[in-house]
Amino acid sequence: MKDKMQHFSKQDVFYSFFGALFVGFVFLSKAFIIDIARSLKSINVVVIILLTILFVTLQIYFVGYIKVVDKKNRPFYEFWAKRFLTVYISSIFVSFLLIYVYGIDKMLGNFSNIFKAAVAFSLPCSLGATLSDLVKKIKF
């Protein structure tokens, strides 16, 4: 019997935020993020954003959308939109939050470097934000 995909809820937003926060803390402990942020070029930032979109989209499709029974009446873009926006907004918010709470912004100097650090943080945070869907898929 194939599991049906559950509806997206406020609880999913909550889990997304804390998944991003959990993974963000792991990457926060890596002091080299400051050096990486300073050395990222515009093309690197664009590639990170594109990879984030790709990885999150693949995760949404293979962990969630595959369970949708009536794909004709529930196209992927409808299913994807609110999940992707929730995950990406959570990950960006958590990235900026951690950068400011831990004073990394002062070490980075200008907003350009802060933005690059937030984008660099956002990739692993996005993957962390999608953990709740992955954990729901596992049967204990």
N, C-alpha and C positions, 0 to 999 in steps of 0.2 A: 504494500500500500504506500503510495506516494504522499508525503506530508504536504499539506496546504500551507502556503505562505500566509503568515499572520499580517494583519493591517499594521501600518506604521503608526506609532503612538508617541505620546509625550515621554513615556518610559524609554523609548528608543533614543530620543533626544538626550535624555539624562545619561543613558549608558554610553552614548557617543561621546559626550563631553568627558566623562570619567575615563573612558578608554584612551582618548587623546591625551588626557592629563597623565595617566599612568605611563604611557610610552614616552611622553614629553619629559617626564622626570628622569627616565633612563638616559635619554640623549642630553639632558641638561648637565649631567655629571661629566660629560665629555668636553673638557675645556677647549679642545681644538675647534669647536664650533665657532669661536670668535675669529680664529685665523681663517677658517673656511669662509665665513661670511665676508670678511675683508677681501678675500681673493676671488670671490665669485664675480664673473663677468655677466653681462646681460643675457648672453646666450645660455649660460649655465642656469640662470634663474628661469628662463623660458622652458628649458628642458626639464627642470625639476617640476615646474607646474604641469607640463604636459604628461610627465610620468606619473605624477600624483593623480591626474584625471584618469589616465589609462588604468592604473592599478586599482583605484577605487571603483571605476566602472566595471572592471573584470570581476572584482569581488562582489559587487552588487548583482551582477548577472549570474555568476556561478554559484553563489551561496543563497541568493534570494530569488531572483527572477525565474530560475529553473523550476522552482516550486509552484509558480503560478499555473493554475490549471487552465484557465480561460484566457490564453494569450491574445486571442482575437479581440476581445473586449477590454483587455488591459495591456496596451502596447508598452514596450520597454521604456520609451521616453517618459511616460507618465509615472511608471514605477521608479525609474531612475532619478527623476528631477528632485523630489523632496528628500530622498535618501542622500543623494550626492550633495545637495546644498547643506543639509544638516551636518554631514560629515566634514565637508570642507570648511564651513563657517566655524564649526567647533574646533577644528584643528588650527585654523588661523588665529582664532581667539585665544586658545591655549598657548600657542606659540608666543604671541605678543605678551600675554599675561606672565608667562615664565620669564621672558626676557626682561620685563620691567620689575617684577617682584624680586628677582635675584640680582638686579643692578647690572645686568649684562649690557643694557643700553648705554650706560656710562662708559663701559669699556669699548664699545663699538663706535662711539663718537657721534656720527650723523645718522639721519633717518634712512639714508640709502643703505648703510650697513645694517641697520636695525631691520629694515624690510628684507634684505637678503638673508639675514639670520632667521627671520620668521618664515620665509619660504623654505629655507633648508630644514627647519624644524617641522614644517607642515607636512612633509612627505611621511616621515615616521609617525607623526601624530595622526594623520589621516588613516594610516593602516591600523593604528591603535583604536581609532574611533569606530572602525568596522568590526572590531573583535566581538561585539555583542551578537551580531548576526551569525558569526562563525561559531560562537559558543552555543547559541540556540540550536544550531544544526547537530551538534554532538549529543548523542543519546547516552545517558549514564545508566 
